[in-house]
């Protein structure tokens, strides 16, 4: 059987959203609030939020500090929701955010903030000596190299990622979204080449007038499985599955009380390339390595090489190689210095996401398949937009998305700089 099947007659608006990560969950909630009588299916594994999603995590960084003005504007909008909306504010912790990088990077952010005079940001440049002395000296032994000043924004912080995502999904279901527990195998296309739903791994078809792929790291694979003989439907170089690594350390009560006074701490220096988040309610402090890798394999049916997460359950995300653990440890010690050498790391995790060359997501109708929409490409900075991204997806679905966002979130786009510098993978998982 070919990829094209008999046309299914659909009455009224209905939506299948494949993927219950931040983009998919936010889309489901905003859709049901705008179209309460529509049939909306959110399809992913149970229990939700799905552990394999990039959005699932103990915590994620929330910031508005961008070198690109469009994302600063969106992040400021999201930050207002994180701090004021009752759906999100219980999960947000305004710890502040410190960033060790080059002065040109700082200045670009500072210049952008000048275009948003009404925002509540509280930014300053601190001397490295001040940073060594602040917060009880927890970063006294960090690596600073030749950096003289550290960017600090008091209004930054972190969110309880999985807890907030679960609350959004719960709310969407309570307001009328139907959660379907399933793995999606393929998109269904009619003889006109339009999408009319999906079929699950168990062989169950689900039909709708709008098919939305919020499938993150599995997007390339799903499109290749759905239409292996149709190159124009494939992602090509527009997006790739990539991963970064993280780990946790358990602090005692005394340590935790001290480290909870500190900020999110990001360090872009070549010898560190990572960051840390303050301890959570279980006194677990997280560190991440901000250097990605891909996993390139041959997709036999389409004859193309694509990057996909490992095929094991939950992407085998808890099984890190010694090389991966060494890199995370290196970032950890670069952020906390000698004190980190005695800490035992646990809960190592490989986090997979879809990354575009410019780190702009792809949020558009597929140009070669009507009624198929892509909402993916978080590029390791998409989670913070959980409260608002669905609003813009609904505008895209309705054809009312503003031209600037339509342009930068298109299937094909110009390279106007990177939204989250350096996160596109240049190495293979097997080499780490």
N, C-alpha and C positions, 0 to 999 in steps of 0.2 A: 504493500500500500504506500502511495506517495504521501507527501506532507499535507496535501490539500484534501479536504473532506466536504461532505454535503453541507450546504449552508443551513444554519440553525436560525429560525425566526425568533427574534428577541423583542419583547414588548416593554417599553419604558426603559428608564435608566437602571442599570445594574453594573456592579463592579466586583471584579476579583482582584484582590491585592495579594500577591504572592510575596511572603516575607514579612515577619512581624518584628523586625528591628525598628530602630528609631524612625526611619523614613516611612516604612510601611504602617507602623502603629499610628504615627502622627497623621498620615493620610487618611486612615480609616476613621479616626476621631473627627477630623475636620470635615470629611465627606458626610458622615452621618448627621453632623450638626447643621450642615447646609441643606442636605437632602434627606430629611428624616424618614421619608416614605420609600426611599430607594433600597434595593436589595444590595447589601454590601457584605462580601465574604473576605475575611482575613485568613489566609492559609499558611500554616507552618506547623512545626512540631509542637507537641505538648511534653512536659509542662512549659508554659510560656512565662517569661520571655525565653526564646530558644537559646540554649547555652552556646551554640555554635556562632550566633550572631556577634558581629563586632560590638554592637550596642550592649550586649550582656557583659557585665563586669561589676566588680565591687564599687568602683568609682571612676569618674571621667572628669577631665579638666573642663571648666567653664570659664571662658575668657572672651573679651571683645578686642583683644590686641592683635590687629591684623595690619599687614603692610598694604593690603588691597582695600580700598575704601568701601566697595560694595559689600564685602564680608564683615567689615567692622559695623556697618549699618545694620546688617541682618543680626549680627551677634549682640549688638546693643538692644535690639528688639527682643531677642530671645532672653537676654539677661534680665530684662524688666519682668518677663514672665516668671523666670526662675526665682526672682526675689519677691514678687507681689501676688502672683496667681496662686490661689489655695491648692490647686492641683499639683503644683510643682514646688512651692516654697519649702515644704517640709523636708524635701530631699536635697536642698541646696545649702552649702556651707561656704560662707564668704570668709575664706582664710587669707585672702590676698594671694598675689602671684608674683614671684621674682624670676627674672630671666637673665641668664648670663649669655651674652652674644656680642657682636661687634657694634660699634657706635652708630654705624650707618643704618643698621636694623632698628635700633632704638628710635633714631630720628625720624625714620619713615613712619613709625607708629605714632609718634608724638605729633607729627605734621598732620596725619589723618584725623587725629582727635580734634584738631582745631576746626575741622569742618562739621563737628557735632557739638557745638557749645552748650546745648541743652542736656547732654548726657551727664550722668552722675559719676563718671570716672574720677579716680583720685590717683594720678600718676606722678612719679618722681624718679629721678636718677640718684641712686645711693652709691657712695663710694664702697669699694670692696671691703675696706676696713670696717665701715659701718655694718655691712652685711655679716661680717665675721662676728661682730659683737651683738647683733640683734638676736631675738628669739632664744635667749639662753646660750648662744654660741653654737647652735646645732649645725651651722654651716661654716664654722670657723676653719675647718680643714678641707673645705671643698677646693676643687681645681679652678683657678681663675686665670692662670697663665699671665698674659699681658693685659688683660681686661682691667680697666681702671674704674669703671662704673657699672652698676647693675640696674636694669629696668625693674621698677616695682609698681604694681597697680593694686591698691588696697581693695578695689571692688571685684577682683577676680576670685576664683575659688574652685570648688569641685562639687559634683553631684553624686548621690548614691544611684549609680547607673541602672542596675537591674531593678531596683525597687521602684524608681520613677517610671521606667518603661513598663513594668507590670501594672502600675496604677493607671497608666494611659490605656493599656489594652483592656483592663477591667472596666474602665469608664466607657470605652467605645462599645464593649459588649453590652454593658448595662443600658446604653442609649440606643441599641438596636443592631449593631454589627454582629454577624454570625462568625464565630471562630471555627474554622475547619481544621481538624488535626490530620495532617497529611504531608507527604513529600510530593512535590510536583515534579513530574517527569518531562512533560512537553507542553508547549503552547499549541493550541488547536487553530488551524487556519482553514477558511473556506476556499472555494474555487476562485474567488476574486482576490485571494491573498490577504484577506482581512482576518484579524484574530477574533475568535468568538469564545475564548475560554481556555481551559487547561485540562490535562488528564493527569491523574495522580499515579504514583508508582504502583498502586493496587489496581489501576485500570479504571478508576472512577472518573467520568467526565464532569466538569463543572462549567456551566455556560454563563456568559454575561455579555453585556454590550460593550464593556470596557475591561481590558485585561492589563493590569499594572504589575510590572516586574520590579519589586523592591528587593531584589535577590542578592545584593552585595557581591561577595566573592564568587558566587556560583552563576552570575549572570552570563558570562561567556559560555559556560558549559551548557546551560539551559537553552540558549539560542542555537548552539551547535547541535544539540540533541533534537531540537524542534525542527530545524531546517538544514540538515547537513549538506544538501546539494544546492543551497541558495546562498552563495557568498555575500550577496548584498545585505543579507539579514544578520551577518556575523559582526561582532564587535571589532575584529581586527586589532589595530594598535590603539584604539580609542580608550581602552580600559583593560586593566589586568588585575588578577587576584594577587594580593601581597599580604605579608604578615610581619608583625613586630612581636617582641617578647617582653614579658613582665614577670614580676615575682613579688612576694610579700615577706615581711619580717614581723614576728610577734614581739611586741614590746611589753615590758613589765609596767606596772601602774605608774611608777615614778618616771620612767622614760616616756610613757605615753602622755602624761600630763604636761611634760616639757615640749614634746614634739607637736602636740596639738596646738601650741601657740604659734607654730611656724606656718609659712605659706606653701602653696604649690611652688615647686622649685624646678625650673627648666634650665638646662645647660646645653647649649649648642656647640660647645667646643669640640674639636675633632677627637679628643681623647676621652670625651664623656658621652656625648650624643644621647642624652636621656633626660629623665625627670623623675620627680617623686611627688606623692600626694600625702598630706597629713594622715595620721592614724584614723581609722574608722571607729565605730562604736565597740568593736571587738579588739581594739588596740593593735590593729594590723596596719602597718605602713607599707605602701606600694611604691615600687620603682619600675620604670619601663625603659627599654632601649629603643630610641627613636631612629632606628636604621632597619629598613625593610628588606625583604627577600621574596622571591617568587618560587613557584613550583611548576616548571614547564613540562608538559606531557604531550604526547601525540593523541589527538582526537581522531580515532581511526575512521569513523564514518564520514567526517568532513575533510580529512587529510590535512588539517591545520594543527599547528602547535599552539596550545593555550596554557595559561597558568591556572591551576585549580588547587584548592586545598586537598589534603590527603583524603582518600575515599573512606577511611575508617570512621566509625561513629563520632559525631561532634568534632570532625576534622582532626582527630588524634591530638587535640590541642594541649593536652597535659603532658605529652611525652617530648621533652626538649633534649637535644643532643648536648654533650659536654661543651661543644663550641658555643651554643646558644647561651647556656648557663654562664659560661665564662664572660660573654659580652655583657649580660645583665649585671653580673658581679662587678665588672669594670665600671659601668655607669653608676652603680650603687656607691662604689668607693670614691668615684669622682665627685659625687654630690655630698657625701657625708665624711669622707676622709678616713682616718685611722679607725675611728669608732666602728665603722661598718665592717671591718675585717673580722670581727668576732661575732657578728650577727649571722644566724643561720637562716638562709632563705628557703621559703617553701611556697606552695601554690604557684609554681612556675606555670606560665600560660603562653601559648602561641595564639595571637589574636589576628584573625583574617579579615580583610576588608577589600573592597574594590577601589582601585586607585587609577586616576586619569593622569596623563602627563602634566596637566596644569593644576591638578587637584580640584578642579571644578567638577561638580557632579554632572551627570547626564539626566536631565529632567525634561522629557519631551515625548511627543508621539514619534514612534519609529517611522522614518521617512519612507520606508519600503514595505510597511505593513500597517494598514489602517487599523485603528482601534487597539493597537498594541502600544503601550506607554512604558517608558523606562524611568525609574525613580531610584537611581543608584549612583555609586561613586563617592561615598563619604570620605574616602582618602584620609582616614584617621583624624579628621577634624569635624565630622558631620554630626556627632552626637549632641553637641551643645545646642543645635537647632531643633531638638525634639519638640519644644513647645510651639514652634511656628512653621516648620518646614511644610507641614501638611496644608497649611493655608495657601502656600504658593503652588503646591502640587494641584490643588483643586482649581486654582486660577489657570494653570496650564491645561488641565483637563477641559475646562470651560472655554479655553481660547482667549482668556483675558490677561494672561501674564504679561507684565510690563516688558517692553522691547529689550532693555538692558539685560534682564535676567534670561529672557528667551535666547538672547545671543550667546551668553556665556555658558548656558546650560544645554546648548544644542547638541545634536548628534555629531555634527562636524563644526568645529569652531577654530578661531584664530588663537594662536599662542600669545597672550598678552601678559605673560608672567605667571608665576606660581602662587596659588592661594595658600599652600602649606608647604613651604620650601623643602625640597629634598626628599620627599616621601615616596617618589616613584622608584621602584626596585631596580637595582643594577646588578644584582647577584642572585644565585640560585640557592634554594633551601639546602640542597645537598652539599653545598660548599661551606656552609656555616658550621 
